[in-house]
Amino acid sequence: MDEREGRDAFIIDISKAFDSVPYERFLTKLTPSSVDSRAVVWVRQFLVGRTQRVRVGGQLTNEVKVTSVVLQENVLGPLVFLVYINDIWRNIDSNIRIFAENCTIYREFTNKNKIENLQKDLNTLGEWAVENGININLCKIKAIRFTTAQVKFHWVTLLVTKNSVIEQF
C-alpha cells in the first residue's frame, strides 16, 4: 500500500477440511517427503485397516472401514491436513497463504496481465483441489481489492472446479 500498488485477493475456505483427507493419497504424498521413514511406517500402520462404529443408546452400529485420515478429536488432524495440502502452491505464481482450512491467494494488480495471471492461478488452484479430492466452500469465498486509489472495477475472475466454472465474482 505504501508503494501505491494494489492487491487483489481471494480468501477460500476448504469444506470439511479435517474430514476430507483420503489416507491413500495422504500416504502417497508423505512417502517421498523428508519425513523419517520410520514415522511414515508408523503412520501407515496407524491408518490402514482401521474401522469404526457408533453406539446409539445401547445399540452398536456395524463396523465400517475408515477411509479418511483425520479423525475428529485427534491431535494429529490439523497436522495431517497441512501435510496433505503442502503442495497447494505448486505451479502458482501468485502469493498464497494457508491458515488452518483457509487459503488466501493474492497478487498485485498494476496491469491487466497481473489480473490474468491471478485468474490462471485460481484455475490452477481449482484443478489442484479436484485432483486432491478437496472441496472448496463456494458460499465462503471472498474477493477483496486492497488499494488506496478510488477505482471502479468489475470482478471477472472465475474459479474452476471439476472442470467447470462454478462462480463469477
N, C-alpha and C positions, 0 to 999 in steps of 0.2 A: 504494500500500500504506500509506503514511503517513497518508492520509486515510481509512483503513478501508474503502476501496472495492475490490471485487474486479474481476477481468477474466477473461473467457472468451476463449480464443484458439484458432485453428485454424492449424496450420502445414501448408502444402500444397506438395507437390513436383510440378513440371511435368515430365512424362515426356519424355525425349529433347528437352529444351527447345531445344538449339542445333541440332538436326537437323530441327525441325518448322516452320520459318517459311517459308510459301509465298511466293515472291517477288512474285507479282502482288498479293497482299494487302498485303505489306510496302510495295510501291511506292505503292499506293493510300493508305496511311497516311502515307507520307513526303512525298508531293507537297504536301498542304495545310499541312504543318508550317512552322516558322520556319527550316528548313534552307535554306541558299543554293541557289537554283535550279540553279546550275552543278554543285553537289555531287549534286543529285538526278539530273541528266542523266548524270553520271559513273557513279553507282551503277546507274542503269538500263542503261547500255551495258555495264557490268561483268557484270550479272546475266542479261540477256535473251539467249537463244540459246546459252547455254553447253552443252557436252556433256562427258561424261567416260567413261573406260573404264579397265579394270583389267588389269594384267599379272600373270598367274599363271605362274610359271616362265618359259618363253619364249613363252607364248601371250597374245595380247591379246583381250579381250572386244570385242563390238560396242559402238559408241558409243551412249550413252543420253542423252536430254535431262535436264538438271538442272532440277528444279522447286522445290528448297528453297534458301533464301538462304544459310544458314550452312554453310560448308564446314569440315570438320574441319581442325585446324591453321591456321585462318585467324584472324589477329588482329582482323578485323572482326566475327567471330562473336558474341561477347558483346555488343558494342555494337549490332549489328543486332537481336539478340533483345530487348535493353532498349528500343530504339526501338519495336519491334513491340508490346510489351506495355505501353507507356507509358500507354495509355488504360484500363488494367485498373480503375482507381479510379472511372471514370465511373459515376454512379448508385449508388454505395456510400457509405453514411453512416458505417459503422464505420471504424476506423483500419485502414490497410493498409500494409504494408511489403514491399518486394521486395529480395532479395539473390540475385543470380545467378538460378538457376532455382527458388528458393523464395519463396513468398508467405505472409506471415502476416497474418491478418485478426483483429482483436480489438476488444472493446468491454466497457465496464463492465457489471456485471450487477446493479445495485442493485434492479431490479424485473423483473417478468415481461415488461413491454413492451420492455425493453432486450434481453432474450434473443430475443424475437420479431423485433426489428429486426435482430439478428445473423443470425437464420435467413433473413430477407428478403435480406440482403446476401450470404449464402452462395448462395442461389438465383440472385441476380443474377450473382455470380461464375461459377457453373456455366453460366449461359446465355451469358455473355461468352466462356467457354472454347469452347463449342460453335460460336458464331458465328465465332471466330477460328481454328478448327482446332487448338486447344491441348488436349492430353490431360493429365488430372490423374492422377498415380500414386496409385491408391487404397490400395496397400499402405503408402505412406509418410505418409499423412495422420495428423497427431497433434492431438488435442484436449487442452487443458490449462486448468485453472482456477487463477488466481493469487488467493489470498485469505489473510488472517490468521485468519479465523474457521474454526471446525470445523463444517462444514456437510455435510449429506448432500445429494446432488443426483443427478439422472439426466440423462444426455445424451439429448435428444430431437431434436437437430439433424440435419437431413438435408441432404446435399449433392446437388444435382440436376445431372446432365449428360445431354445428349442427350434432354432432356425426360422423364427417368425418374429415380426415386430409386435411387441406387447404393450408399448406405451409411448406416447409422444408428450413432450413437455413444452 
